[in-house]
Amino acid sequence: MRFNGSRDYAVPVDAVIAMLQDEKNTIDKYESMGHREVAILEFVSNDEMLRIVSSRVVDVELPGFAKKALKPTNTMVQTDEWHGHDDEWSGSFNVEVKGAPVRIAGTMSLTPAAGGSRHDVSIELQVKVPVIGNKIAAWVGKSEVQRTLDAEFAFNDARLAAQ
């Protein structure tokens, strides 16, 4: 299943990238979402690229039909890779849900927009469970994936406004 989201920021692309290049920003973002044991496993940043590998423990409320296939507490290892060219940045991300039949990956971009910048995210979610995998993916996408994306955008809004 595919999910898309976007947010317009009142600041230019370089200000958003500067925020993302602050290692503490990643920790603060996930902790603000209630995730636990947030750790940065790898952080590489320069004028043309940004690579962040992070780990966190996430608790979710599972519906009854998903409880036999998924655990309510999972460790997630996320790899974000951004590449800059001129005044635009684009990249990809991959989230490994340890021990779960779930695959989350996608693309992201930051482009100039009137008065600031635009952040677009496209997420591909797969749940590899016979018979009910698509039902679980639909639930995860509409609840957890959408809530996390909205929380990330809101965190970025607040952090950028405070700079």
Buried (B, 14 or more C-beta within 10 A) or exposed (E): BEBEBBBEBEBBBBBBBBBBBBEEBBBBBBBBBEBEEBEEEEBEBEEEEBBBBBBBBBEBEBEEEBEEBBBEEBBBBBBBBBEBEEEBBBBBBBBBBEEBBBBBBBBBBBEBBEEBBBBBBBBBBBBEBEEBBEBBBEBBBEBBBBEBBEBBBBBBBEBBEEE
